[in-house]
Amino acid sequence: MVTSMQKKNANQPNSPARKTDDDRETKILNLLCNTSLVLMTMLTEAVTQVFSTLTKEMVNALSTSFGGPQDASTNVDDLEKHLPEKLRTELMTMKKDLRQQFDEKRHELAGLLSDPRFDAGIAIVERTQLPLPKLTEDLDERSLFAYLALLQTEDARVTAMFKELFEWMNTLPQLRKKEEE
């Protein structure tokens, strides 16, 4: 067993092919983490309550500013001021936990992640034009809440993208089944 580990380590970790594989895996793991996080958070009662108590004008201003030429950061700052600390903490705790689980199982998932079906999710995100960081990136709290706000206001682009991503996730190989084999 030590011999096989040494062979893996002797493989050129910085070769262009390995770097491309690592970048692809990172995009896939970020996409799975961020999409799951946003979808799980949307289902919580706390998010519904928070967004229903925000003024309609604030949420509309936020959603329209993402599509317009003006800087949306002021609207995101206003939104952040109205979000309860508990919700922010829960979101970031969930993100940390998901990230940790993916990172711990990354080696085990490597074979599974080579499945070309994962590329379809990356393609969905890459073709959706939004003035936000892509879901394939490691998103910060601000970006995650911006996606949540846009989903809550039923922004057509974000809603369509998440609908596609949800359908895409249902086509993926089952992680549990693959791990148990």
Backbone as JSON, one array per atom type, in Angstrom:
{
  "sequence": "MVTSMQKKNANQPNSPARKTDDDRETKILNLLCNTSLVLMTMLTEAVTQVFSTLTKEMVNALSTSFGGPQDASTNVDDLEKHLPEKLRTELMTMKKDLRQQFDEKRHELAGLLSDPRFDAGIAIVERTQLPLPKLTEDLDERSLFAYLALLQTEDARVTAMFKELFEWMNTLPQLRKKEEE",
  "N": [[0.83, -1.19, 0.0], [1.96, 1.22, 0.72], [3.72, 1.53, -1.37], [2.01, 2.09, -3.57], [1.03, 4.55, -2.77], [3.35, 6.03, -2.83], [3.84, 6.0, -5.54], [1.73, 7.55, -6.48], [2.37, 10.0, -5.32], [4.74, 10.43, -6.6], [3.92, 11.01, -9.09], [3.58, 13.68, -11.39], [2.57, 16.37, -9.78], [2.16, 19.01, -10.53], [1.78, 19.04, -13.21], [0.38, 20.1, -16.37], [-1.95, 18.63, -17.12], [-2.77, 17.47, -14.67], [-3.24, 19.78, -13.15], [-5.37, 20.9, -14.58], [-7.3, 18.91, -14.13], [-7.52, 19.17, -11.33], [-8.46, 21.82, -11.16], [-10.93, 21.51, -12.46], [-12.19, 19.66, -10.75], [-12.28, 21.24, -8.44], [-14.01, 23.29, -9.3], [-16.33, 21.77, -9.7], [-16.81, 20.8, -7.08], [-17.14, 23.24, -5.71], [-19.4, 24.16, -7.07], [-21.31, 22.15, -6.44], [-21.37, 22.46, -3.65], [-22.12, 25.23, -3.3], [-24.57, 25.37, -4.74], [-26.13, 23.44, -3.41], [-26.13, 24.58, -0.89], [-27.47, 27.08, -1.29], [-29.96, 26.14, -2.21], [-30.79, 24.55, 0.0], [-30.91, 26.53, 1.96], [-32.88, 28.2, 0.96], [-35.09, 26.71, 1.49], [-35.49, 26.94, 4.17], [-37.39, 28.2, 6.86], [-36.57, 30.51, 8.1], [-35.25, 32.06, 6.16], [-37.34, 32.67, 4.42], [-38.92, 34.21, 6.13], [-37.18, 36.36, 6.66], [-36.79, 37.54, 4.12], [-39.41, 38.19, 3.54], [-39.94, 40.18, 5.34], [-38.31, 42.23, 4.59], [-38.29, 45.34, 2.91], [-40.2, 45.64, -0.02], [-39.26, 47.35, -1.92], [-36.51, 47.48, -1.39], [-35.59, 44.87, -1.98], [-36.37, 44.71, -4.63], [-34.82, 46.78, -5.68], [-32.32, 45.71, -5.23], [-32.39, 43.38, -6.86], [-32.83, 44.5, -9.41], [-30.59, 46.09, -9.68], [-28.53, 44.28, -10.06], [-28.86, 43.57, -12.62], [-28.47, 45.89, -13.97], [-26.48, 48.78, -15.03], [-25.45, 50.11, -12.84], [-23.58, 50.09, -9.71], [-24.07, 47.37, -7.62], [-23.34, 47.06, -5.03], [-24.07, 48.78, -2.92], [-26.78, 48.2, -2.54], [-26.57, 45.54, -1.77], [-25.19, 45.88, 0.6], [-27.19, 47.19, 2.08], [-29.06, 45.13, 2.19], [-27.59, 43.23, 3.66], [-27.47, 44.47, 6.16], [-30.0, 44.04, 7.15], [-30.24, 41.37, 7.6], [-30.6, 38.81, 9.91], [-28.21, 38.02, 12.43], [-28.11, 35.4, 13.28], [-29.06, 33.93, 11.07], [-27.05, 34.49, 9.21], [-24.87, 33.31, 10.5], [-25.73, 30.63, 10.58], [-25.82, 30.05, 7.83], [-23.12, 30.3, 7.08], [-21.98, 28.38, 8.73], [-23.19, 26.07, 7.74], [-22.05, 26.13, 5.2], [-19.33, 25.83, 5.82], [-19.39, 23.25, 6.97], [-20.32, 21.67, 4.78], [-18.23, 22.14, 2.96], [-16.09, 21.03, 4.36], [-16.88, 18.33, 4.44], [-16.86, 17.71, 1.68], [-14.14, 18.21, 1.13], [-12.89, 16.32, 2.79], [-13.69, 13.97, 1.55], [-12.76, 14.2, -0.96], [-10.65, 12.77, -2.24], [-11.76, 10.2, -2.32], [-13.9, 10.74, -3.95], [-12.83, 11.3, -6.4], [-12.78, 9.5, -8.65], [-15.52, 9.33, -9.18], [-16.09, 12.01, -9.77], [-14.94, 12.25, -12.22], [-16.8, 11.6, -14.06], [-18.46, 12.58, -16.98], [-20.92, 13.82, -16.77], [-20.84, 15.73, -14.8], [-19.69, 17.92, -15.98], [-21.73, 19.18, -17.34], [-23.09, 20.69, -15.43], [-21.21, 22.66, -14.8], [-21.18, 23.92, -17.28], [-23.77, 25.0, -17.4], [-23.64, 26.99, -15.43], [-21.53, 28.55, -16.44], [-22.58, 29.59, -18.82], [-24.6, 31.24, -17.99], [-25.17, 34.54, -17.68], [-24.36, 36.68, -15.24], [-23.92, 39.42, -12.98], [-22.39, 38.51, -10.81], [-20.15, 36.58, -8.75], [-19.31, 33.38, -10.09], [-21.08, 30.3, -9.48], [-19.31, 28.26, -9.43], [-17.16, 29.09, -8.1], [-15.5, 29.72, -4.94], [-17.72, 30.93, -2.95], [-18.38, 33.9, -1.07], [-20.08, 35.09, 1.9], [-21.59, 37.35, 1.22], [-22.02, 37.06, -1.59], [-23.46, 34.66, -1.64], [-25.81, 35.43, -0.28], [-26.71, 37.31, -2.11], [-27.39, 35.67, -4.29], [-29.47, 34.26, -3.02], [-31.3, 36.37, -2.55], [-31.92, 37.11, -5.18], [-33.11, 34.77, -6.1], [-35.3, 34.7, -4.39], [-36.7, 36.92, -5.25], [-37.48, 36.04, -7.61], [-35.88, 36.4, -9.9], [-35.46, 36.14, -13.31], [-33.22, 35.06, -14.71], [-31.59, 33.89, -12.7], [-33.41, 32.17, -11.47], [-34.02, 30.44, -13.63], [-31.48, 29.34, -14.05], [-31.03, 27.98, -11.59], [-33.13, 26.17, -11.69], [-32.35, 24.6, -13.86], [-29.94, 23.65, -12.76], [-30.91, 22.18, -10.59], [-32.3, 20.15, -11.91], [-30.12, 19.06, -13.27], [-28.57, 18.13, -11.09], [-30.12, 15.98, -10.31], [-29.49, 14.14, -12.24], [-27.02, 13.22, -11.71], [-24.51, 10.78, -10.77], [-25.15, 8.72, -7.96], [-23.78, 9.6, -4.93], [-23.63, 8.21, -2.47], [-24.2, 5.53, -3.15], [-22.06, 4.98, -4.84], [-19.93, 5.3, -3.09], [-20.36, 3.21, -1.3], [-19.76, 0.94, -2.72]],
  "CA": [[0.0, 0.0, 0.0], [2.87, 2.37, 0.74], [4.26, 1.66, -2.71], [1.05, 2.77, -4.43], [0.98, 5.95, -2.35], [4.55, 6.68, -3.33], [3.68, 6.19, -6.97], [0.84, 8.69, -6.66], [3.11, 11.2, -4.97], [5.8, 10.62, -7.58], [3.28, 11.57, -10.27], [3.84, 15.11, -11.46], [1.37, 17.06, -9.3], [1.99, 20.31, -11.15], [1.69, 18.91, -14.66], [-0.81, 20.79, -16.88], [-3.12, 17.74, -17.08], [-3.2, 17.34, -13.27], [-3.77, 21.07, -12.74], [-6.69, 21.01, -15.21], [-8.18, 18.01, -13.37], [-7.75, 19.79, -10.02], [-9.34, 22.98, -11.37], [-12.26, 21.0, -12.78], [-12.74, 19.11, -9.51], [-12.58, 22.37, -7.55], [-15.22, 23.92, -9.82], [-17.45, 20.86, -9.43], [-17.08, 20.8, -5.64], [-17.71, 24.55, -5.38], [-20.75, 24.19, -7.64], [-22.18, 21.3, -5.62], [-21.49, 23.08, -2.34], [-22.89, 26.47, -3.38], [-25.94, 25.08, -5.18], [-26.81, 22.77, -2.29], [-26.28, 25.56, 0.19], [-28.53, 28.03, -1.64], [-31.24, 25.43, -2.24], [-31.17, 24.2, 1.38], [-31.24, 27.75, 2.68], [-34.18, 28.69, 0.45], [-36.15, 25.9, 2.07], [-35.65, 27.21, 5.58], [-38.4, 29.19, 7.22], [-35.9, 31.76, 8.48], [-35.0, 32.86, 4.95], [-38.63, 33.17, 3.96], [-39.33, 35.29, 7.02], [-36.29, 37.51, 6.48], [-37.06, 38.22, 2.86], [-40.76, 38.74, 3.53], [-39.96, 41.38, 6.16], [-37.58, 43.3, 3.91], [-39.18, 46.13, 2.08], [-40.23, 45.21, -1.4], [-38.42, 48.28, -2.68], [-35.11, 47.12, -1.2], [-35.31, 43.65, -2.71], [-36.46, 45.05, -6.06], [-33.63, 47.57, -6.02], [-31.21, 44.76, -5.27], [-32.47, 42.52, -8.04], [-32.66, 45.26, -10.65], [-29.23, 46.61, -9.79], [-27.65, 43.24, -10.57], [-29.01, 43.53, -14.07], [-28.22, 47.21, -14.54], [-25.1, 49.24, -15.09], [-24.96, 50.68, -11.59], [-22.94, 49.19, -8.76], [-25.06, 46.77, -6.73], [-22.79, 46.85, -3.69], [-24.85, 49.55, -1.94], [-27.99, 47.44, -2.25], [-26.19, 44.34, -1.01], [-24.9, 46.36, 1.95], [-28.49, 47.41, 2.73], [-29.63, 43.81, 2.46], [-26.83, 42.6, 4.74], [-27.83, 45.11, 7.43], [-31.3, 43.55, 7.61], [-30.21, 39.93, 7.81], [-30.27, 38.46, 11.29], [-26.89, 37.4, 12.63], [-28.31, 33.95, 13.39], [-29.15, 33.39, 9.72], [-25.72, 34.58, 8.62], [-24.05, 32.3, 11.16], [-26.19, 29.32, 10.12], [-25.41, 29.88, 6.45], [-21.67, 30.09, 7.0], [-21.71, 27.1, 9.37], [-23.57, 25.05, 6.76], [-21.04, 26.15, 4.14], [-18.1, 25.24, 6.37], [-19.61, 21.81, 7.11], [-20.34, 21.06, 3.44], [-16.87, 22.24, 2.43], [-15.28, 20.05, 5.07], [-17.27, 17.0, 3.97], [-16.33, 17.53, 0.32], [-12.68, 18.15, 1.19], [-12.51, 15.05, 3.39], [-14.0, 12.87, 0.65], [-12.31, 14.55, -2.31], [-9.88, 11.67, -2.81], [-12.71, 9.12, -2.6], [-14.81, 11.17, -5.01], [-12.09, 11.6, -7.64], [-13.29, 8.66, -9.74], [-16.89, 9.73, -9.45], [-16.09, 13.35, -10.37], [-14.47, 12.18, -13.6], [-17.98, 11.38, -14.89], [-18.7, 13.77, -17.8], [-22.18, 14.5, -16.41], [-20.54, 16.88, -13.96], [-19.36, 19.05, -16.85], [-22.97, 19.86, -17.73], [-23.37, 21.69, -14.4], [-20.27, 23.77, -15.02], [-21.63, 24.61, -18.49], [-24.96, 25.78, -17.04], [-23.18, 28.18, -14.7], [-20.67, 29.37, -17.3], [-23.34, 30.3, -19.86], [-25.53, 32.18, -17.38], [-24.51, 35.83, -17.49], [-24.78, 37.41, -14.04], [-22.83, 40.24, -12.42], [-22.03, 37.9, -9.53], [-19.18, 35.49, -8.93], [-19.92, 32.12, -10.55], [-21.29, 29.27, -8.46], [-18.18, 27.35, -9.47], [-16.13, 29.7, -7.27], [-15.72, 29.64, -3.51], [-18.48, 32.15, -2.71], [-18.43, 34.47, 0.27], [-21.42, 35.32, 2.45], [-22.25, 38.41, 0.43], [-22.46, 36.5, -2.87], [-24.51, 33.67, -1.36], [-27.05, 36.15, 0.01], [-27.17, 37.93, -3.35], [-28.11, 34.61, -5.01], [-30.72, 34.02, -2.31], [-32.21, 37.5, -2.8], [-32.37, 37.04, -6.57], [-34.05, 33.66, -6.18], [-36.5, 35.08, -3.66], [-37.44, 37.88, -6.08], [-37.78, 35.31, -8.84], [-35.12, 36.89, -11.03], [-35.62, 35.14, -14.36], [-31.95, 34.38, -15.05], [-31.16, 33.07, -11.58], [-34.4, 31.11, -11.31], [-33.82, 29.47, -14.71], [-30.23, 28.63, -13.81], [-31.2, 27.02, -10.49], [-34.02, 25.1, -12.16], [-31.48, 23.71, -14.64], [-29.0, 23.0, -11.86], [-31.65, 21.19, -9.81], [-32.52, 19.02, -12.83], [-28.8, 18.47, -13.49], [-28.17, 17.39, -9.9], [-30.88, 14.73, -10.3], [-28.91, 13.21, -13.23], [-25.67, 12.85, -11.28], [-24.38, 9.49, -10.1], [-25.4, 8.81, -6.53], [-22.54, 9.55, -4.16], [-23.67, 7.15, -1.45], [-24.09, 4.21, -3.81], [-20.7, 4.85, -5.35], [-19.04, 5.14, -1.93], [-20.59, 1.92, -0.64], [-19.23, -0.15, -3.55]],
  "C": [[0.87, 1.25, 0.0], [3.44, 2.61, -0.64], [3.31, 2.41, -3.62], [0.93, 4.24, -4.04], [2.2, 6.7, -2.87], [4.45, 6.92, -4.82], [2.8, 7.4, -7.25], [1.59, 9.98, -6.39], [4.21, 11.48, -5.99], [5.24, 11.18, -8.89], [3.46, 13.08, -10.26], [2.61, 15.9, -11.04], [1.14, 18.4, -9.97], [1.94, 20.24, -12.67], [0.41, 19.59, -15.14], [-2.07, 19.91, -16.82], [-3.66, 17.62, -15.66], [-3.83, 18.64, -12.78], [-5.17, 21.27, -13.32], [-7.69, 20.14, -14.48], [-8.52, 18.61, -12.01], [-8.68, 20.98, -10.14], [-10.77, 22.54, -11.64], [-12.93, 20.46, -11.52], [-13.12, 20.23, -8.54], [-13.85, 23.07, -8.0], [-16.45, 23.07, -9.49], [-17.81, 20.9, -7.94], [-17.66, 22.13, -5.18], [-19.15, 24.63, -5.86], [-21.72, 23.36, -6.79], [-22.42, 21.93, -4.25], [-22.39, 24.31, -2.39], [-24.34, 26.23, -3.76], [-26.73, 24.42, -4.05], [-27.1, 23.75, -1.17], [-27.42, 26.53, -0.09], [-29.89, 27.33, -1.63], [-31.71, 25.04, -0.84], [-31.62, 25.44, 2.15], [-32.59, 28.3, 2.24], [-35.33, 27.94, 1.09], [-36.39, 26.19, 3.55], [-36.66, 28.33, 5.82], [-37.76, 30.54, 7.52], [-35.66, 32.65, 7.27], [-36.3, 33.46, 4.44], [-39.08, 34.34, 4.81], [-38.48, 36.54, 6.82], [-36.66, 38.26, 5.21], [-38.48, 38.77, 2.8], [-40.85, 40.0, 4.39], [-39.18, 42.53, 5.54], [-38.57, 44.09, 3.06], [-39.07, 45.65, 0.64], [-39.32, 46.08, -2.26], [-36.94, 47.89, -2.58], [-34.75, 45.89, -2.02], [-35.39, 43.91, -4.21], [-35.25, 45.85, -6.51], [-32.41, 46.66, -6.14], [-31.25, 43.95, -6.56], [-32.3, 43.29, -9.33], [-31.24, 45.79, -10.79], [-28.25, 45.56, -10.29], [-27.74, 43.16, -12.08], [-28.66, 44.84, -14.74], [-26.78, 47.62, -14.47], [-24.56, 49.75, -13.77], [-24.36, 49.63, -10.68], [-23.97, 48.69, -7.77], [-24.58, 46.69, -5.3], [-23.56, 47.61, -2.62], [-26.1, 48.78, -1.55], [-27.69, 46.17, -1.46], [-25.86, 44.75, 0.42], [-26.19, 46.6, 2.72], [-29.13, 46.09, 3.11], [-28.93, 43.17, 3.65], [-27.18, 43.18, 6.1], [-29.12, 44.55, 8.01], [-31.33, 42.04, 7.86], [-29.82, 39.63, 9.25], [-28.93, 37.74, 11.38], [-27.02, 35.88, 12.69], [-28.36, 33.3, 12.0], [-27.79, 33.41, 9.04], [-24.81, 33.49, 9.19], [-24.42, 30.91, 10.67], [-25.72, 29.04, 8.69], [-23.92, 29.55, 6.36], [-21.26, 28.78, 7.7], [-22.04, 25.95, 8.42], [-22.52, 24.98, 5.65], [-19.76, 25.47, 4.62], [-18.24, 23.72, 6.48], [-19.61, 21.09, 5.76], [-18.94, 21.03, 2.84], [-15.98, 21.17, 3.04], [-15.6, 18.63, 4.59], [-16.72, 16.73, 2.57], [-14.82, 17.39, 0.33], [-12.19, 16.82, 1.76], [-12.69, 13.89, 2.41], [-13.49, 13.12, -0.77], [-11.55, 13.41, -2.97], [-10.81, 10.51, -3.19], [-13.6, 9.45, -3.79], [-14.14, 11.35, -6.36], [-12.6, 10.78, -8.82], [-14.69, 9.05, -10.15], [-16.93, 11.07, -10.18], [-15.57, 13.35, -11.8], [-15.63, 11.94, -14.58], [-18.3, 12.67, -15.67], [-20.02, 14.49, -17.48], [-21.94, 15.71, -15.53], [-20.22, 18.12, -14.78], [-20.6, 19.84, -17.27], [-23.33, 20.94, -16.7], [-22.48, 22.91, -14.54], [-20.74, 24.59, -16.22], [-22.86, 25.48, -18.21], [-24.54, 27.09, -16.39], [-22.4, 29.11, -15.62], [-21.48, 30.15, -18.34], [-24.35, 31.3, -19.29], [-24.79, 33.46, -17.04], [-25.13, 36.57, -16.3], [-23.63, 38.26, -13.56], [-22.48, 39.8, -11.0], [-20.92, 36.91, -9.78], [-19.94, 34.21, -9.31], [-20.07, 31.14, -9.39], [-20.16, 28.25, -8.44], [-17.0, 27.9, -8.67], [-16.47, 29.49, -5.8], [-16.39, 30.96, -3.09], [-18.42, 32.6, -1.26], [-19.89, 34.69, 0.67], [-22.23, 36.29, 1.61], [-22.81, 37.85, -0.88], [-23.58, 35.48, -2.67], [-25.84, 34.36, -1.08], [-27.59, 36.87, -1.22], [-27.93, 36.9, -4.19], [-29.46, 34.32, -4.35], [-31.74, 35.12, -2.59], [-32.77, 37.43, -4.22], [-33.34, 35.87, -6.78], [-35.38, 34.04, -5.53], [-37.35, 36.06, -4.47], [-37.79, 37.3, -7.44], [-37.13, 35.94, -10.06], [-35.09, 35.8, -12.09], [-34.34, 34.36, -14.65], [-31.53, 33.42, -13.94], [-32.12, 31.9, -11.37], [-34.22, 30.03, -12.38], [-32.55, 28.66, -14.49], [-30.39, 27.59, -12.7], [-32.15, 25.89, -10.86], [-33.2, 24.09, -12.96], [-30.52, 22.95, -13.75], [-29.68, 21.92, -11.02], [-31.89, 19.94, -10.67], [-31.2, 18.3, -13.09], [-28.37, 17.62, -12.3], [-28.89, 16.05, -9.81], [-30.34, 13.72, -11.31], [-27.56, 12.67, -12.78], [-25.65, 11.46, -10.66], [-24.56, 9.68, -8.59], [-24.11, 8.63, -5.75], [-22.53, 8.39, -3.17], [-23.48, 5.78, -2.07], [-22.66, 3.98, -4.28], [-19.72, 4.61, -4.2], [-19.16, 3.78, -1.29], [-19.98, 0.77, -1.42], [-17.8, -0.47, -3.21]]
}
